């Protein structure tokens, strides 16, 4: 799961709290909020990784592959599933 702090209806921090209450799915925060306090808060709330915008695509994909390898879960968007490592290497 990739979350932003600024999302409609529910902010990313609240979504992260709710997800961490019930699941251990890997979560990356990808957001324009880049202060040290924001990064520490996101990680303390349970994010597995935190990337600030703007980001470099190659680094983002490498971080997603690392999360995948650490948690061994398929990437999925609705009914669409794939192994990101196969096409993003």
C-alpha positions as CSV (number, residue, x, y, z in Angstrom):
1,X,0.0,0.0,0.0
2,X,1.3,3.5,-0.9
3,X,-0.3,6.3,1.2
4,X,-0.1,10.0,1.0
5,X,-0.7,12.3,4.0
6,X,-3.1,14.4,2.0
7,X,-6.0,12.2,0.9
8,X,-9.7,13.1,0.5
9,X,-12.1,12.0,3.3
10,X,-9.4,10.5,5.6
11,X,-5.7,11.6,5.9
12,X,-2.9,9.2,5.4
13,X,-2.0,9.1,9.1
14,X,-5.5,8.0,10.1
15,X,-5.6,5.4,7.3
16,X,-2.2,4.1,8.5
17,X,-3.4,3.8,12.1
18,X,-6.5,1.9,11.0
19,X,-4.6,-0.4,8.7
20,X,-1.9,-1.1,11.3
21,X,-4.6,-2.0,13.8
22,X,-5.7,-5.0,11.8
23,X,-3.0,-5.8,9.2
24,X,0.7,-6.2,8.6
25,X,0.5,-5.4,4.9
26,X,3.6,-3.4,3.8
27,X,2.9,0.3,3.7
28,X,5.0,3.1,2.2
29,X,4.2,6.8,2.8
30,X,4.8,8.8,-0.4
31,X,4.1,12.5,0.4
32,X,5.2,16.1,-0.1
33,X,5.5,16.4,3.7
34,X,9.2,16.0,4.2
35,X,10.2,17.4,7.5
36,X,12.1,15.2,9.9
37,X,9.1,15.3,12.3
38,X,6.7,14.1,9.5
39,X,9.0,11.3,8.5
40,X,9.5,10.2,12.1
41,X,5.8,10.4,12.8
42,X,4.9,8.3,9.7
43,X,7.5,5.6,10.6
44,X,6.4,5.6,14.3
45,X,2.7,5.1,13.2
46,X,3.8,2.0,11.4
47,X,4.9,2.9,7.9
48,X,7.5,0.5,6.6
49,X,9.1,3.2,4.5
50,X,8.7,6.9,3.8
51,X,9.5,8.7,0.6
52,X,9.2,12.4,0.0
53,X,8.1,14.1,-3.2
54,X,9.6,14.9,-5.5
55,X,11.1,11.4,-5.8
56,X,13.3,9.6,-8.3
57,X,11.4,6.8,-10.0
58,X,14.3,4.3,-9.9
59,X,14.6,4.8,-6.1
60,X,10.9,4.4,-5.6
61,X,10.8,1.2,-7.5
62,X,13.8,-0.1,-5.6
63,X,12.1,0.6,-2.3
64,X,8.9,-1.1,-3.5
65,X,10.9,-4.2,-4.5
66,X,12.6,-4.1,-1.1
67,X,9.3,-4.0,0.7
68,X,8.0,-6.8,-1.5
69,X,11.0,-9.0,-0.7
70,X,10.8,-8.3,3.0
71,X,7.1,-9.2,3.2
72,X,6.7,-11.6,0.2
73,X,3.3,-10.4,-0.9
74,X,2.0,-10.0,-4.5
75,X,1.3,-6.5,-5.8
76,X,-2.3,-5.9,-6.5
77,X,-4.6,-3.2,-7.7
78,X,-8.2,-4.3,-7.5
79,X,-8.4,-7.5,-9.6
80,X,-5.1,-6.8,-11.3
81,X,-2.1,-8.5,-9.7
82,X,1.5,-8.6,-10.7
83,X,5.0,-9.0,-9.3
84,X,6.5,-5.5,-9.6
85,X,10.0,-6.9,-9.6
86,X,9.3,-8.6,-12.9
87,X,8.7,-5.5,-14.9
88,X,10.3,-2.7,-12.9
89,X,13.8,-4.1,-12.6
